[in-house]
Amino acid sequence: MVEGVGAGVPGELMYFTDRGIEELEDQRGDEQVTMSWLAERLRDFVDLNPEFDTAIDRLATWLAHLDEDGDF
């Protein structure tokens, strides 16, 4: 974690990956995409970066079950 970097509130803790999320929101936040489009981009990313296979699989599974009851 990085303290205060891009968080907007002095002293607020922020994960380093939040910078990428903020960039995504700033650059493409007004766009609408389908889940099929997102799934294809995730596949493309894993093809280019196979070392992130587990993280992308966990993210995709979490998104798929987001509206279900229970912990995931």
Secondary structure, 3 states (H helix, E strand, C coil): CEECCCCCCCCCEECCCHHHHHHHHHHHCCCCCCHHHHHHHHHHHHHHCHHHHHHHHHHHHHHHCCCCCCCC
